[in-house]
Amino acid sequence: MTTASCTPEVRELLLSRITDVVDYPKPGVVFKDITPLLADPKAFGALTDTLVELAGRYGATKIVGLEARGFILAAPVAVKAGIGFIPVRKAGKLPGATLAQAYELEYGTAEIEVHAEDLSAGDRVMVIDDVLATGGTAEASLELIRRAGAEVAGVAVLMELSFLPGREKLSGALAGAPLDALIVV
């Protein structure tokens, strides 16, 4: 598993456009706000280009974006790479036949879904999200991809919170696929 896959210049540009919001959404939490990065076409373009390079390196044929900020990052990567984009949504948000996967939260469980027909054998799927924290959603998405008959090509995140166990939780679920975090905080 790798940790960072962008140049130091790109990493500094991305970091310079991520702001800390103290005590959001609750006291004691420092929220990493990526909206300034998204508003800056140079930074957002550099992020997209870096993720497109990873998609090529992974040999991805489809891109999965995890709700909700993963959609924002993954869709332009899929378009620029010329491959399909598949949204993985919270339960109940997709019409039609879906595959669902439950996962554990700190207090309770949640469930994500994907359209059953969007992934199939022969697909090599890259998962993109904004943050790797505890790893629950990412791990559930890997299970969904495999249940659909597709192969996990790799996982890429803008930012990994190293003080949380996401990387450790994903290590077994990746089954040898790469995990790239462009920024580790």
Accessible surface in RSA format (square Angstrom, percent):
REM  Atomic radii and reference values for relative SASA: ProtOr
REM  Chains: A
REM  Algorithm: Lee & Richards
REM  Probe-radius: 1.40
REM  Slices: 20
REM RES _ NUM      All-atoms   Total-Side   Main-Chain    Non-polar    All polar
REM                ABS   REL    ABS   REL    ABS   REL    ABS   REL    ABS   REL
RES MET A   1   116.14  60.1  42.79  28.3  73.35 174.6  44.97  38.2  71.17  94.3
RES THR A   2    68.37  48.6  63.21  64.1   5.16  12.3  68.37  91.8   0.00   0.0
RES THR A   3    72.03  51.2  69.18  70.1   2.84   6.8  40.78  54.8  31.25  47.2
RES ALA A   4    45.00  41.4  19.87  30.7  25.14  57.2  19.87  28.0  25.14  66.6
RES SER A   5    20.55  17.4   3.31   4.4  17.24  39.7  10.97  23.4   9.58  13.4
RES CYS A   6    18.43  13.9   0.39   0.4  18.04  42.4   8.57  21.7   9.86  10.6
RES THR A   7    71.60  50.9  66.75  67.7   4.86  11.6  68.39  91.9   3.21   4.9
RES PRO A   8    88.07  64.2  86.57  78.9   1.50   5.5  88.07  72.7   0.00   0.0
RES GLU A   9   129.37  74.3 118.28  89.5  11.09  26.4  71.84 139.0  57.53  47.0
RES VAL A  10    30.72  20.2  29.83  27.0   0.89   2.1  30.72  26.7   0.00   0.0
RES ARG A  11    56.32  23.6  56.32  28.7   0.00   0.0  24.73  33.8  31.59  19.1
RES GLU A  12   110.87  63.7 108.18  81.8   2.69   6.4  46.89  90.7  63.98  52.2
RES LEU A  13    29.82  16.6  24.41  17.5   5.41  13.6  29.05  20.4   0.78   2.1
RES LEU A  14     0.00   0.0   0.00   0.0   0.00   0.0   0.00   0.0   0.00   0.0
RES LEU A  15    64.69  36.0  55.52  39.7   9.17  23.0  55.68  39.1   9.00  24.2
RES SER A  16    69.41  58.7  33.54  44.8  35.87  82.6  45.30  96.5  24.11  33.8
RES ARG A  17    76.37  32.1  75.21  38.3   1.16   2.8  17.21  23.5  59.16  35.9
RES ILE A  18    20.45  11.6   4.07   3.0  16.38  39.5   4.07   2.9  16.38  44.5
RES THR A  19    59.97  42.7  56.28  57.1   3.68   8.8  55.32  74.3   4.65   7.0
RES ASP A  20    81.89  57.4  54.29  54.0  27.61  65.3  16.66  39.2  65.24  65.1
RES VAL A  21    57.06  37.5  54.14  49.0   2.92   7.0  57.06  49.6   0.00   0.0
RES VAL A  22   103.79  68.3  84.59  76.6  19.20  46.3  84.59  73.5  19.20  52.1
RES ASP A  23    78.67  55.1  62.56  62.3  16.11  38.1  16.52  38.9  62.14  62.0
RES TYR A  24   116.41  54.3 116.39  66.2   0.02   0.1  69.25  52.0  47.16  58.1
RES PRO A  25    95.75  69.8  65.72  59.9  30.03 109.2  66.13  54.6  29.61 184.0
RES LYS A  26   125.40  61.2 123.42  75.7   1.98   4.7  73.01  65.7  52.40  55.8
RES PRO A  27   118.63  86.5 101.13  92.2  17.49  63.6 102.19  84.4  16.44 102.2
RES GLY A  28    71.94  88.7   0.00   N/A  71.94  88.7  40.22 110.4  31.72  71.0
RES VAL A  29    50.76  33.4  47.19  42.7   3.56   8.6  50.64  44.0   0.12   0.3
RES VAL A  30    76.00  50.0  56.02  50.7  19.98  48.1  56.02  48.7  19.98  54.2
RES PHE A  31    53.37  26.7  50.52  31.3   2.85   7.4  53.37  32.4   0.00   0.0
RES LYS A  32    48.16  23.5  43.06  26.4   5.10  12.1  17.34  15.6  30.82  32.8
RES ASP A  33    29.98  21.0  29.98  29.8   0.00   0.0   2.28   5.4  27.71  27.6
RES ILE A  34     1.11   0.6   0.81   0.6   0.30   0.7   0.81   0.6   0.30   0.8
RES THR A  35    81.06  57.7  77.93  79.0   3.13   7.5  66.20  88.9  14.86  22.5
RES PRO A  36    45.53  33.2  35.20  32.1  10.33  37.5  42.13  34.8   3.40  21.1
RES LEU A  37     0.00   0.0   0.00   0.0   0.00   0.0   0.00   0.0   0.00   0.0
RES LEU A  38    37.58  20.9  23.14  16.6  14.43  36.3  23.37  16.4  14.21  38.2
RES ALA A  39    83.95  77.2  49.66  76.6  34.29  78.0  61.62  86.8  22.34  59.2
RES ASP A  40    27.04  18.9  23.04  22.9   4.00   9.4  13.84  32.6  13.19  13.2
RES PRO A  41   114.49  83.4  99.11  90.3  15.39  55.9 106.09  87.6   8.40  52.2
RES LYS A  42   152.12  74.2 139.00  85.3  13.13  31.3  93.12  83.8  59.00  62.8
RES ALA A  43     0.00   0.0   0.00   0.0   0.00   0.0   0.00   0.0   0.00   0.0
RES PHE A  44    45.11  22.6  44.82  27.8   0.29   0.8  45.11  27.4   0.00   0.0
RES GLY A  45    29.96  36.9   0.00   N/A  29.96  36.9  29.10  79.9   0.85   1.9
RES ALA A  46    19.54  18.0  11.36  17.5   8.18  18.6  17.15  24.2   2.39   6.3
RES LEU A  47     0.75   0.4   0.75   0.5   0.00   0.0   0.75   0.5   0.00   0.0
RES THR A  48    12.33   8.8  12.16  12.3   0.17   0.4   8.80  11.8   3.53   5.3
RES ASP A  49    57.44  40.2  55.34  55.1   2.10   5.0  21.52  50.6  35.92  35.8
RES THR A  50    11.06   7.9  10.41  10.6   0.65   1.5   3.41   4.6   7.65  11.6
RES LEU A  51     1.13   0.6   1.13   0.8   0.00   0.0   1.13   0.8   0.00   0.0
RES VAL A  52    32.21  21.2  29.26  26.5   2.95   7.1  29.26  25.4   2.95   8.0
RES GLU A  53   113.62  65.2 101.83  77.0  11.79  28.1  41.05  79.4  72.56  59.2
RES LEU A  54     0.32   0.2   0.32   0.2   0.00   0.0   0.32   0.2   0.00   0.0
RES ALA A  55     2.92   2.7   1.46   2.3   1.46   3.3   2.07   2.9   0.85   2.3
RES GLY A  56    58.69  72.4   0.00   N/A  58.69  72.4  40.04 109.9  18.65  41.8
RES ARG A  57   156.18  65.6 117.99  60.1  38.19  90.9  68.06  93.0  88.12  53.4
RES TYR A  58    11.27   5.3   4.23   2.4   7.04  18.3   9.43   7.1   1.84   2.3
RES GLY A  59    36.03  44.4   0.00   N/A  36.03  44.4  31.53  86.5   4.50  10.1
RES ALA A  60    12.64  11.6   0.00   0.0  12.64  28.7   0.00   0.0  12.64  33.5
RES THR A  61    60.78  43.2  53.80  54.5   6.98  16.6  54.34  73.0   6.44   9.7
RES LYS A  62    47.09  23.0  47.09  28.9   0.00   0.0  28.40  25.6  18.69  19.9
RES ILE A  63     0.00   0.0   0.00   0.0   0.00   0.0   0.00   0.0   0.00   0.0
RES VAL A  64     0.00   0.0   0.00   0.0   0.00   0.0   0.00   0.0   0.00   0.0
RES GLY A  65     0.00   0.0   0.00   N/A   0.00   0.0   0.00   0.0   0.00   0.0
RES LEU A  66     0.67   0.4   0.67   0.5   0.00   0.0   0.67   0.5   0.00   0.0
RES GLU A  67    40.28  23.1  17.12  13.0  23.17  55.2   3.91   7.6  36.38  29.7
RES ALA A  68    59.94  55.1  50.46  77.9   9.49  21.6  50.46  71.1   9.49  25.1
RES ARG A  69    77.89  32.7  75.77  38.6   2.12   5.1  28.99  39.6  48.90  29.6
RES GLY A  70     0.00   0.0   0.00   N/A   0.00   0.0   0.00   0.0   0.00   0.0
RES PHE A  71    46.35  23.2  45.27  28.0   1.08   2.8  45.37  27.5   0.98   2.8
RES ILE A  72    77.30  44.0  67.98  50.6   9.31  22.5  75.64  54.5   1.66   4.5
RES LEU A  73     1.21   0.7   0.10   0.1   1.12   2.8   0.54   0.4   0.67   1.8
RES ALA A  74     0.00   0.0   0.00   0.0   0.00   0.0   0.00   0.0   0.00   0.0
RES ALA A  75    36.49  33.6  36.03  55.6   0.47   1.1  36.29  51.1   0.21   0.5
RES PRO A  76    43.21  31.5  36.02  32.8   7.20  26.2  41.51  34.3   1.70  10.6
RES VAL A  77     0.00   0.0   0.00   0.0   0.00   0.0   0.00   0.0   0.00   0.0
RES ALA A  78     1.43   1.3   1.37   2.1   0.06   0.1   1.37   1.9   0.06   0.2
RES VAL A  79   122.89  80.9 104.21  94.3  18.68  45.0 110.56  96.1  12.33  33.5
RES LYS A  80   126.06  61.5  94.91  58.2  31.15  74.2  70.72  63.7  55.34  58.9
RES ALA A  81    36.47  33.5   7.38  11.4  29.10  66.2  13.69  19.3  22.78  60.3
RES GLY A  82    66.53  82.0   0.00   N/A  66.53  82.0  35.89  98.5  30.64  68.6
RES ILE A  83    43.16  24.6  25.76  19.2  17.41  42.0  34.12  24.6   9.05  24.6
RES GLY A  84    32.31  39.8   0.00   N/A  32.31  39.8  25.54  70.1   6.77  15.2
RES PHE A  85    64.60  32.3  42.42  26.3  22.18  57.7  42.42  25.7  22.18  63.5
RES ILE A  86    11.31   6.4  11.31   8.4   0.00   0.0  11.31   8.1   0.00   0.0
RES PRO A  87    35.57  25.9  35.00  31.9   0.57   2.1  35.00  28.9   0.57   3.5
RES VAL A  88     1.94   1.3   1.50   1.4   0.45   1.1   1.50   1.3   0.45   1.2
RES ARG A  89    59.45  25.0  59.45  30.3   0.00   0.0   3.35   4.6  56.10  34.0
RES LYS A  90   118.27  57.7 118.27  72.6   0.00   0.0  64.73  58.3  53.54  57.0
RES ALA A  91    42.74  39.3  23.69  36.6  19.05  43.3  23.85  33.6  18.88  50.0
RES GLY A  92    70.96  87.5   0.00   N/A  70.96  87.5  38.24 104.9  32.73  73.3
RES LYS A  93   112.17  54.7  91.13  55.9  21.04  50.1  39.80  35.8  72.37  77.1
RES LEU A  94    25.65  14.3  10.97   7.8  14.68  36.9  12.11   8.5  13.53  36.4
RES PRO A  95   102.21  74.5  89.59  81.7  12.62  45.9 101.18  83.5   1.04   6.4
RES GLY A  96    67.74  83.5   0.00   N/A  67.74  83.5  40.47 111.1  27.27  61.1
RES ALA A  97    71.24  65.5  53.04  81.8  18.20  41.4  63.49  89.4   7.75  20.5
RES THR A  98    43.08  30.6  15.44  15.7  27.64  65.9   1.24   1.7  41.84  63.3
RES LEU A  99    41.40  23.1  39.89  28.5   1.51   3.8  41.40  29.1   0.00   0.0
RES ALA A 100    32.97  30.3  21.34  32.9  11.64  26.5  21.39  30.1  11.58  30.7
RES GLN A 101    41.51  23.2  39.34  28.7   2.18   5.2   2.26   4.8  39.25  29.8
RES ALA A 102    58.64  53.9  45.11  69.6  13.53  30.8  45.30  63.8  13.34  35.3
RES TYR A 103    35.42  16.5  26.77  15.2   8.64  22.5  18.68  14.0  16.74  20.6
RES GLU A 104   120.71  69.3 108.22  81.9  12.49  29.7  52.28 101.1  68.43  55.9
RES LEU A 105    86.44  48.1  70.92  50.7  15.52  39.0  76.60  53.8   9.84  26.5
RES GLU A 106   149.69  85.9 108.15  81.8  41.54  98.9  52.50 101.5  97.19  79.4
RES TYR A 107   187.25  87.4 157.41  89.6  29.84  77.6 125.07  94.0  62.17  76.6
RES GLY A 108    45.77  56.4   0.00   N/A  45.77  56.4  34.42  94.4  11.36  25.4
RES THR A 109    88.30  62.8  62.91  63.8  25.38  60.5  29.68  39.9  58.61  88.6
RES ALA A 110    30.78  28.3  19.73  30.4  11.05  25.1  30.31  42.7   0.47   1.2
RES GLU A 111    71.96  41.3  64.35  48.7   7.60  18.1  13.57  26.2  58.39  47.7
RES ILE A 112     5.77   3.3   5.77   4.3   0.00   0.0   5.77   4.2   0.00   0.0
RES GLU A 113    21.77  12.5  21.77  16.5   0.00   0.0   0.00   0.0  21.77  17.8
RES VAL A 114     0.54   0.4   0.54   0.5   0.00   0.0   0.54   0.5   0.00   0.0
RES HIS A 115    32.51  17.8  31.66  22.0   0.85   2.2  20.85  21.5  11.66  13.6
RES ALA A 116    36.60  33.7  26.41  40.8  10.19  23.2  26.53  37.4  10.07  26.7
RES GLU A 117   127.20  73.0  95.07  71.9  32.13  76.5  69.37 134.2  57.83  47.2
RES ASP A 118    37.87  26.5  31.61  31.5   6.26  14.8   6.69  15.7  31.18  31.1
RES LEU A 119     5.31   3.0   0.68   0.5   4.62  11.6   0.95   0.7   4.36  11.7
RES SER A 120    59.47  50.3  58.21  77.7   1.26   2.9  36.63  78.0  22.84  32.0
RES ALA A 121    84.58  77.8  62.30  96.1  22.28  50.7  62.83  88.5  21.75  57.6
RES GLY A 122    71.44  88.1   0.00   N/A  71.44  88.1  43.32 118.9  28.12  63.0
RES ASP A 123    17.09  12.0  16.71  16.6   0.38   0.9   0.00   0.0  17.09  17.0
RES ARG A 124    73.29  30.8  73.29  37.4   0.00   0.0  34.99  47.8  38.30  23.2
RES VAL A 125     0.00   0.0   0.00   0.0   0.00   0.0   0.00   0.0   0.00   0.0
RES MET A 126     0.00   0.0   0.00   0.0   0.00   0.0   0.00   0.0   0.00   0.0
RES VAL A 127     0.27   0.2   0.27   0.2   0.00   0.0   0.27   0.2   0.00   0.0
RES ILE A 128     0.28   0.2   0.28   0.2   0.00   0.0   0.28   0.2   0.00   0.0
RES ASP A 129    19.67  13.8  19.67  19.6   0.00   0.0   2.48   5.8  17.18  17.1
RES ASP A 130     8.09   5.7   8.09   8.1   0.00   0.0   0.00   0.0   8.09   8.1
RES VAL A 131    31.20  20.5  19.43  17.6  11.77  28.4  19.43  16.9  11.77  31.9
RES LEU A 132     3.80   2.1   2.89   2.1   0.91   2.3   3.68   2.6   0.12   0.3
RES ALA A 133    31.63  29.1  28.44  43.9   3.19   7.2  28.44  40.1   3.19   8.4
RES THR A 134    75.42  53.6  74.51  75.5   0.91   2.2  51.20  68.8  24.22  36.6
RES GLY A 135     5.29   6.5   0.00   N/A   5.29   6.5   2.27   6.2   3.02   6.8
RES GLY A 136     3.87   4.8   0.00   N/A   3.87   4.8   2.73   7.5   1.14   2.6
RES THR A 137    41.72  29.7  39.07  39.6   2.65   6.3  19.14  25.7  22.58  34.1
RES ALA A 138     8.50   7.8   6.94  10.7   1.56   3.5   6.94   9.8   1.56   4.1
RES GLU A 139    57.97  33.3  57.24  43.3   0.74   1.8  15.33  29.6  42.65  34.8
RES ALA A 140     4.28   3.9   0.29   0.4   3.99   9.1   3.98   5.6   0.30   0.8
RES SER A 141     0.00   0.0   0.00   0.0   0.00   0.0   0.00   0.0   0.00   0.0
RES LEU A 142     0.34   0.2   0.34   0.2   0.00   0.0   0.34   0.2   0.00   0.0
RES GLU A 143    75.75  43.5  74.23  56.2   1.53   3.6  15.89  30.7  59.87  48.9
RES LEU A 144     0.59   0.3   0.59   0.4   0.00   0.0   0.59   0.4   0.00   0.0
RES ILE A 145     0.64   0.4   0.64   0.5   0.00   0.0   0.64   0.5   0.00   0.0
RES ARG A 146    89.35  37.5  73.94  37.7  15.41  36.7  47.60  65.1  41.74  25.3
RES ARG A 147   112.34  47.2  77.92  39.7  34.42  81.9  38.10  52.1  74.23  45.0
RES ALA A 148    19.24  17.7   0.29   0.5  18.95  43.1   6.27   8.8  12.97  34.4
RES GLY A 149    42.50  52.4   0.00   N/A  42.50  52.4  28.21  77.4  14.29  32.0
RES ALA A 150     7.54   6.9   0.00   0.0   7.54  17.1   0.89   1.3   6.64  17.6
RES GLU A 151    92.15  52.9  86.64  65.5   5.52  13.1  38.89  75.2  53.26  43.5
RES VAL A 152     9.22   6.1   0.14   0.1   9.08  21.9   0.14   0.1   9.08  24.6
RES ALA A 153     2.74   2.5   0.00   0.0   2.74   6.2   0.33   0.5   2.40   6.4
RES GLY A 154     0.00   0.0   0.00   N/A   0.00   0.0   0.00   0.0   0.00   0.0
RES VAL A 155     0.69   0.5   0.69   0.6   0.00   0.0   0.69   0.6   0.00   0.0
RES ALA A 156     0.00   0.0   0.00   0.0   0.00   0.0   0.00   0.0   0.00   0.0
RES VAL A 157     2.06   1.4   1.86   1.7   0.19   0.5   2.06   1.8   0.00   0.0
RES LEU A 158     0.03   0.0   0.00   0.0   0.03   0.1   0.00   0.0   0.03   0.1
RES MET A 159     0.71   0.4   0.71   0.5   0.00   0.0   0.00   0.0   0.71   0.9
RES GLU A 160    10.04   5.8  10.04   7.6   0.00   0.0   1.15   2.2   8.88   7.3
RES LEU A 161    25.55  14.2  24.98  17.9   0.57   1.4  24.98  17.5   0.57   1.5
RES SER A 162    68.70  58.1  42.53  56.8  26.17  60.3  23.78  50.6  44.92  62.9
RES PHE A 163   148.84  74.5 111.80  69.2  37.05  96.4 123.69  75.0  25.15  72.0
RES LEU A 164    61.82  34.4  52.88  37.8   8.94  22.5  54.65  38.4   7.17  19.3
RES PRO A 165    71.80  52.3  63.38  57.8   8.42  30.6  71.50  59.0   0.30   1.9
RES GLY A 166     0.94   1.2   0.00   N/A   0.94   1.2   0.60   1.6   0.34   0.8
RES ARG A 167    42.36  17.8  41.83  21.3   0.53   1.3  39.73  54.3   2.63   1.6
RES GLU A 168   138.12  79.3 123.86  93.7  14.26  33.9  47.45  91.8  90.67  74.0
RES LYS A 169    80.96  39.5  63.54  39.0  17.42  41.5  31.11  28.0  49.85  53.1
RES LEU A 170     0.00   0.0   0.00   0.0   0.00   0.0   0.00   0.0   0.00   0.0
RES SER A 171    53.52  45.2  40.13  53.6  13.39  30.8  20.34  43.3  33.18  46.5
RES GLY A 172    62.60  77.2   0.00   N/A  62.60  77.2  44.97 123.4  17.63  39.5
RES ALA A 173    24.26  22.3   9.04  13.9  15.23  34.6  20.50  28.9   3.77  10.0
RES LEU A 174     1.51   0.8   1.04   0.7   0.47   1.2   1.04   0.7   0.47   1.3
RES ALA A 175    80.34  73.9  39.45  60.9  40.89  93.0  54.61  76.9  25.73  68.2
RES GLY A 176    80.12  98.8   0.00   N/A  80.12  98.8  43.46 119.3  36.66  82.1
RES ALA A 177    12.66  11.6   3.90   6.0   8.77  19.9  10.21  14.4   2.45   6.5
RES PRO A 178    42.15  30.7  39.35  35.9   2.80  10.2  42.15  34.8   0.00   0.0
RES LEU A 179     0.00   0.0   0.00   0.0   0.00   0.0   0.00   0.0   0.00   0.0
RES ASP A 180     2.44   1.7   2.44   2.4   0.00   0.0   0.00   0.0   2.44   2.4
RES ALA A 181     0.00   0.0   0.00   0.0   0.00   0.0   0.00   0.0   0.00   0.0
RES LEU A 182     0.00   0.0   0.00   0.0   0.00   0.0   0.00   0.0   0.00   0.0
RES ILE A 183     1.67   1.0   1.54   1.1   0.14   0.3   1.67   1.2   0.00   0.0
RES VAL A 184    66.53  43.8  38.52  34.9  28.01  67.5  38.52  33.5  28.01  76.0
RES VAL A 185    50.04  32.9  25.64  23.2  24.40  58.8  50.04  43.5   0.00   0.0
END  Absolute sums over single chains surface
CHAIN  1 A     8586.2       6356.5       2229.6       5263.6       3322.6
END  Absolute sums over all chains
TOTAL          8586.2       6356.5       2229.6       5263.6       3322.6
